[in-house]
Amino acid sequence: MKEIFVIVLMAMLTENFVLAKFLGICPFLGVSKKTSTALGMSMAVLFVMMVASILTFLIHHFALVPFRAEYLQTIVFILVIASTVQLTEMAIQKMSPSLYQALGIFLPLITTNCAVLGLAVLNIQNDYRLLQVIFYAIGASGGFALALILFAGLREKLELAEVPQAFRGPAIALVTAGILSLAFMGFTGLAPAS
C-alpha cells in the first residue's frame, strides 16, 4: 500500500508531468483561461490516461513482447491513444455540447499530448505491474488536473489585476506558469527516490 501511495504522490507532485517534466504544455496553456474549461479538460485527460495506460500495458505485455515486436511500441501506443481520444471526443460531444465547444481544438489535441504517450512509455520503462500502472495514471492525471486548475485560477485572477502593458497576454501567462513550476519544485524530496 505504501508503494502505491508513493507512486501517486510522486506522479502528482514531485514528478508532475506538466510542471516538472514539461509534458502536456499545449493544453496546459491553451485550456487554462477558465477553471470550468480546465476542469472539463482534466476529466477528459484522466479518462484518456487511464484507458490508454491499461490498454498499452496489456498490448505491450500480451502482444508486443511475446511476438518480440517491442520496436512497434511507439506506433501502437499512438494508435491506442488516438482511438481513445476519438471515443472520448465523441462521448463529450454527445453528453456535453457546451464543454465540447469550450474545449475546441484542444480536445483532439489530447492525441498529440506528449503527457499521455509519456505516461504509457514510462509505465513500460519503470516496469510497473498493472495495479501500479493504474495508480500511476491516477497520479499523473491528478497532477495534470492540479496544475491545470491552479493555473486557470491564477489566470482568472490575473484578468482582474492591473498587469503592466508589457506583460499582458501570453507573457504574464508564461511568467505565472514558471512561478507555478518553481512552487512545485518545493515538493522535491517529498517522495522517496525510486
Salt bridges, closest charged atoms under 4 A:
GLU3 OE1 - ARG129 NH2 3.61
GLU15 OE1 - LYS21 NZ 3.52
